Amino acid sequence: MSDIAQRKDDHLDLCRDRDVEGHSSNLLDEVQLLHEALPDLSVDEIDTSVEWLGQRLAAPIVVSGMTGGTERAGEINRALAEVAQKLGCAMGLGSQRAMLVNPRALASYRVRDCAPDILLLANIGLVQARAMSIEALQSMVESVGADALCVHLNVAQELVQDEGDRDFRGGLDSLRRFVEALPFPVVVKETGCGFSAATLARLRDAGIENVDVSGRGGTSWPAVEALRGSPRQRALGEILREWGVPTAASIVYARGAGLETMASGGVRDAWDVARALALGARVSGLALPFLRALATGGRSGLASFSERLVEDLRAIMLLVGARNVDALRSAPFIVGAELERWLEPPRTAGARASKGGGGEQGA
């Protein structure tokens, strides 16, 4: 087994069995939707469908990209794809770096035979994509029958890995090149550290229209890497375990930047999905809950979790009087003090010195 393939299997074991989540809140729990005692709706009237990346989904749910590159990963991807097909939701593949190193790993990413109709997202890291031609990227996406490409950013994770990348120059220019030349949507995806308002503005100005905020408060990839090995990994991984911008704040920043948003990062149930959509997300992604449902209950457990997720979302939509997802995205809510603090203009020492206090909103 190659080093990359072994790392993929290690990640699966650690995420399934160990404490890999950040201990800080993603702040979705600070969003309180208001109860509508007179919804004037029937449950049967609730429409959970949504348009995203040019396709209609039956529910605003994405099985977030998790794995690939090994036979075991391929089995997991196929099980996840079957559920996505049944629900009519979208699915992301894990990083396809492994198949670039070992072409035989391609089979672990191919799920179209069991999920012919789903919106499927390919996935590659920005550092790897930076070195690829447009033709090579397009071929990678087409080889798995995907409809769009996620380019993931994982600087914190790479820094913790002893074998990780260290050169992150030229990323924005590369993303601009991809958006201009590729014939399918490009989604810029974080991996558990979220986005600041300033970064999202830079992405928008580079032509990016779609982001997966993947904020702080869910699976912490520095924490995962800390469990993998060397004393250096363990020390730095724990230092960076809580690093990032919370999911809820990242969603608001992305909406303010005018970007179509997938909300992930600690999304665990239908309440989190509903709160994320009310904040402005178009769809919401879950990874760890799907993986653990499959690990503990097999395919039937995975199916039960998935069906309950959509049923619970429909119930919540009724309770806030939202007939459809657009109505849910306009539903009234209140926010707690910590999220309110994240939504204040950020400060710098220079701004305080020049203004005698206060701060300036990030560009």
Secondary structure by P-SEA (a helix, b strand, c coil): ccaaaaaaaaaaaaaaccccccccccccccbbbbbbccccccccccccccccccccccccccccccccccaaaaaaaaaaaaaaaaacbbbbbcccccccccccccccccccccccccbbbbbbcaaaaaaccaaaaaaaaaaacccbbbbcccaaaaaacccccccccaaaaaaaaaaacccbbbbbbbccccccaaaaaaaaaaccccccccccccccaaaaaaacccaaaaaaaaaaccccccaaaaaaaaaaaccccccccccccaaaaaaaaaacccbbbbcaaaaaaaacccaaaaaaaaaaaaaaaaaaaaaaccccaaaaaaccccccaaaaaaacccccaaaaaaacbbbbccc
